[in-house]
Amino acid sequence: MRIKFPASRFAAALKHAVRLLLSIMPMIIAVIGLVGIFEVVVTPQMLKSLFSGSPLADTLIGTAAGGLSVGQPFLSYIIGGELLDDGISLYAVTAFILSFVTLGVVQLPLEAELFGLRFTAVRNLLALAFALIISVATVATLRLFS
């Protein structure tokens, strides 16, 4: 059984969606541009130079570096693998990957515009907290089973 929508409701919804898309298009283009710039400017070598070897400091630095870096999730795995190969701690790499994927300082204005400031703040604070907690729990779990 097909549900029939009045043509006027569909047209109104379509018009609203197009208006919304056009209103946020400049911000979407800006975010895409910033992501592209970050992917070119922030290199894995730059990230490697940040870490000190201290588990706590590396976890915090990894979280901050991941939150400030932006890109596609598959890039975080490649960068994380390179960091591990260069002797960066698993604390730092796990925190980096989690925050790279879940935090996004560059996307904050767009996210706040679309979902509201309160939602954006709560989501990012929870992502930050869980990036720290999960990175410590990951290392602890691996030590427990190895």
Secondary structure, DSSP 4 states (H G I P E B T S, - for coil): -PPPPPHHHHHHHHHHHHHHHHHHHHHHHHHHHHHHHHHHHS-HHHHHTT--S-HHHHHHHHHHHHHH----HHHHHHHHHHHHHTT--HHHHHHHHHHHHH--TTTHHHHHHHH-HHHHHHHHHHHHHHHHHHHHHHHHHHHHH-
